[in-house]
Amino acid sequence: MNKIRKFSHGRNAFCWILFLVHFISVQAQDQSKLETCDKGCCCSSDPTPAGVMISHVHQKNEWMISYRYMDMGMSGVLDGTKSVDANSVYTNYLMSPNTMRMDMHMLMGMYGITDRLTTMVMLNYNVNSMTMTMLPTVSMPGMDMGPSGSMPPMKTTGIGDLKLHFLYGLINGNYHQLLVSGGVNIPLGSIQQKGDRSHVMYPNQRLPYMMQLGSGTVDVLPCVNYLYQKNDLTFSSQLSSTIRTAMNQFGYKWGNEAVLNTWFAYNWLGNLSSSVRLEGCVQGKMTGFDPTLYRYNEPSANSLNYGGEKVNTYIGSTYHFKSGFLKNNRLGVEYGIPLYQNVNGLQMKGKQSIYASWSVTF
Ligand SMILES: [Cu+2]
């Protein structure tokens, strides 16, 4: 019952996405398809899916501002590729995670320094919450436990890390576009989020790695992106990476990451495109650990339970306003589910991701 309530939010959001797609497709029907494509290319209507951050450079002196909302839902526990129940988690840990939600609100600005060189700044606001169940035989004095040993959720909110990128368009043709980019993660997000004084497991103590708001490290973010656009079809493939440069102040660093993103988009109603995306992600193990965390509290407190391989698939739509007072505004939504997950140790299982984006170019 609890579980159902947790995920009804995700379902509601999905219904809203369907409604939005329907609404904008009705709007799109009176738009002529011809006006969007000149020179055999529909480059003016950017069909990049809502969950893809890097795909294009801007013209000199052109600005883009965007807001993105991301929601990631997790539920249950994986041991490698296999689902395991709470009882097997209790073999080594005092608590077992039930559900986790990670919401991000991202503000992004882009500016074309030259026709080839664009700069991009991103700042996140994160909202994390995790529910857990305690081993039934463990009882703590003064603890307020719900049915079946469920605990009040752990929550953290606040500003995340700041990311600064420079994108360079190597090839900027009508059909083929190739860009390389280099970025840096500036660790603005707190890694000192603590449980409150009455918290059962973390009274005034730092919460697990996953609940922290940033990485605590300066990270290098290289990326190469290829995009092919002809008539109504767009294809793109992107390899991006996160490389941690040093340990953070508490003596750990997250694993390096490599992400391969491939997507197709079809512009089927003039201003409306739909996309299918496949994303593969490999993350290395965490190095070092936070000495104040008791690693057998629950799996996310153990630095060995980080990193792994994931493949996700997404469907999405974007709508580009071509006229009226919303001219040059773009809306996008994307919904994704995992196809394959192979985690190091015990980790929560990804269930779904939702992205929604709005951007304006001027
Ligand atoms: Cu842009």
Residues whose N, C-alpha, C, O or C-beta is under 5 A from the ligand:
A	BS01	CU	M64 M110
